[in-house]
Amino acid sequence: MEPSDFLGKTIIVTGAASGVGKAIATRFMNGGGDVVVADIDLNHAKETAESLNGAGTSYAVQVDVRDEQSVKSMVEYTLKNCDSLDVLVNNAGIFQKSIPSIEQSLEEWTRVMDVHVQGTYLCSKIAAVPMLEQKQGAIVNISSNAGFAAFPYRTGYSTAKAAINMLTKVFAIEWASDGVRVNAIAPNFVEKDRTIDRALGEETVRTIGGGADLDSILARTPTHRLTSLGSISESVAFLASDKIPDVTGAILPVDGGWTAYGYY
Ligand SMILES: NC(=O)c1ccc[n+]([C@@H]2O[C@H](COP(=O)([O-])OP(=O)(O)OC[C@H]3O[C@@H](n4cnc5c(N)ncnc54)[C@H](O)[C@@H]3O)[C@@H](O)[C@H]2O)c1
């Protein structure tokens, strides 16, 4: 039996056209929610929204999370079409090539920081306005184990995820007394075909003095598994649930014990 834990709720998921975001949108749709699939790629967002089935309605909207006006339009569109805005999932993200920090261009740094940090900042503060007015809401950010532990040669990505962890805490404490909770999950490498390919690519996972392939990533992970889309979407649904009003400012590792592990 499908859970109906999000019946009557409206959920925006950014970057939901594909990958992790699509899995999260599917979970909320299965839970009976109205789901706004928000992505910079409108055609792909439409395809994904049409593929979702549930008691609620799915919508597709184009957003560039780096752009304030675009984010305002996404929230306005949601409030016009749905009764409220209950949950925002800041998932939109981009990856970066492994490159020594001294060789990283300012453009590459800015490109990564803008989508992750500016995007999470803008979407959160703009979506928080109606949530604070209605005195309830939940924001869930998609961070990474790279936000806890430094990933070499990915200066922008690691720093951006650490910044998302701090945005999570700052917003959480500012908005707690008005019923708006802000939490994050921090996955390890996610099990989806493209990421496994990326993980195997020498360029993507470069370590100090070597490189990590899929086998070494699995060996470094206590569960010996990549993070499943199911673990991610259930964790996001848990943090978004209004059954846990005291959980705010938390960053939940969803990483098979990767962060807890002390040895390499
Ligand atoms: N895949 C992993 O191994 C992994 C691990 C930890 C954390 N994460 C995080 O999960 C999130 C999703 O990753 P994914 O693997 O599904 O990536 P993905 O590339 O499959 O999907 C990202 C989505 O974000 C959209 N997007 C990119 N820039 C955007 C912008 N400016 N505005 C709006 N949408 C934009 C893309 O069009 C795409 O649909 C990211 O925040 C990523 O950092 C992923």
Ligand as a Chemical Component Dictionary entry (heavy atoms), coordinates in Angstrom:
data_LIG
# 
_chem_comp.id                   LIG 
_chem_comp.type                 NON-POLYMER 
_chem_comp.pdbx_formal_charge   0 
_chem_comp.three_letter_code    LIG 
# 
loop_
_chem_comp_atom.comp_id 
_chem_comp_atom.atom_id 
_chem_comp_atom.alt_atom_id 
_chem_comp_atom.type_symbol 
_chem_comp_atom.charge 
_chem_comp_atom.model_Cartn_x 
_chem_comp_atom.model_Cartn_y 
_chem_comp_atom.model_Cartn_z 
_chem_comp_atom.pdbx_ordinal 
LIG N1  N1  N 0  24.912 11.812 -7.678  1  
LIG C1  C1  C 0  25.631 11.730 -6.560  2  
LIG O1  O1  O 0  26.470 10.837 -6.380  3  
LIG C2  C2  C 0  25.406 12.731 -5.466  4  
LIG C3  C3  C 0  26.016 12.543 -4.204  5  
LIG C4  C4  C 0  25.792 13.478 -3.187  6  
LIG C5  C5  C 0  24.984 14.574 -3.441  7  
LIG N2  N2  N 1  24.420 14.746 -4.674  8  
LIG C6  C6  C 0  23.613 15.924 -4.898  9  
LIG O2  O2  O 0  22.321 15.547 -5.342  10 
LIG C7  C7  C 0  21.778 16.581 -6.165  11 
LIG C8  C8  C 0  21.280 15.989 -7.471  12 
LIG O3  O3  O 0  22.352 15.331 -8.123  13 
LIG P1  P1  P 0  22.119 14.332 -9.349  14 
LIG O4  O4  O 0  23.175 13.295 -9.243  15 
LIG O5  O5  O -1 20.704 13.909 -9.423  16 
LIG O6  O6  O 0  22.486 15.286 -10.564 17 
LIG P2  P2  P 0  21.830 15.375 -12.023 18 
LIG O7  O7  O 0  22.845 16.086 -12.863 19 
LIG O8  O8  O 0  21.353 14.038 -12.467 20 
LIG O9  O9  O 0  20.556 16.313 -11.798 21 
LIG C9  C9  C 0  20.679 17.658 -11.454 22 
LIG C10 C10 C 0  19.466 18.404 -11.990 23 
LIG O10 O10 O 0  19.618 19.787 -11.638 24 
LIG C11 C11 C 0  19.259 20.579 -12.761 25 
LIG N3  N3  N 0  19.930 21.867 -12.688 26 
LIG C12 C12 C 0  21.248 22.143 -12.891 27 
LIG N4  N4  N 0  21.476 23.454 -12.779 28 
LIG C13 C13 C 0  20.283 24.034 -12.487 29 
LIG C14 C14 C 0  19.882 25.375 -12.253 30 
LIG N5  N5  N 0  20.750 26.399 -12.317 31 
LIG N6  N6  N 0  18.586 25.623 -11.954 32 
LIG C15 C15 C 0  17.688 24.601 -11.911 33 
LIG N7  N7  N 0  18.004 23.304 -12.156 34 
LIG C16 C16 C 0  19.300 23.037 -12.432 35 
LIG C17 C17 C 0  19.685 19.754 -13.963 36 
LIG O11 O11 O 0  19.008 20.161 -15.162 37 
LIG C18 C18 C 0  19.353 18.339 -13.522 38 
LIG O12 O12 O 0  18.039 17.961 -13.894 39 
LIG C19 C19 C 0  22.895 17.610 -6.345  40 
LIG O13 O13 O 0  22.723 18.680 -5.439  41 
LIG C20 C20 C 0  24.150 16.821 -6.010  42 
LIG O14 O14 O 0  25.199 17.644 -5.575  43 
LIG C21 C21 C 0  24.591 13.831 -5.680  44 
# 
loop_
_chem_comp_bond.comp_id 
_chem_comp_bond.atom_id_1 
_chem_comp_bond.atom_id_2 
_chem_comp_bond.value_order 
_chem_comp_bond.pdbx_ordinal 
LIG N1  C1  SING 1  
LIG C1  O1  DOUB 2  
LIG C1  C2  SING 3  
LIG C2  C3  SING 4  
LIG C2  C21 DOUB 5  
LIG C3  C4  DOUB 6  
LIG C4  C5  SING 7  
LIG C5  N2  DOUB 8  
LIG N2  C6  SING 9  
LIG N2  C21 SING 10 
LIG C6  O2  SING 11 
LIG C6  C20 SING 12 
LIG O2  C7  SING 13 
LIG C7  C8  SING 14 
LIG C7  C19 SING 15 
LIG C8  O3  SING 16 
LIG O3  P1  SING 17 
LIG P1  O4  DOUB 18 
LIG P1  O5  SING 19 
LIG P1  O6  SING 20 
LIG O6  P2  SING 21 
LIG P2  O7  DOUB 22 
LIG P2  O8  SING 23 
LIG P2  O9  SING 24 
LIG O9  C9  SING 25 
LIG C9  C10 SING 26 
LIG C10 O10 SING 27 
LIG C10 C18 SING 28 
LIG O10 C11 SING 29 
LIG C11 N3  SING 30 
LIG C11 C17 SING 31 
LIG N3  C12 SING 32 
LIG N3  C16 SING 33 
LIG C12 N4  DOUB 34 
LIG N4  C13 SING 35 
LIG C13 C14 SING 36 
LIG C13 C16 DOUB 37 
LIG C14 N5  SING 38 
LIG C14 N6  DOUB 39 
LIG N6  C15 SING 40 
LIG C15 N7  DOUB 41 
LIG N7  C16 SING 42 
LIG C17 O11 SING 43 
LIG C17 C18 SING 44 
LIG C18 O12 SING 45 
LIG C19 O13 SING 46 
LIG C19 C20 SING 47 
LIG C20 O14 SING 48 
# 
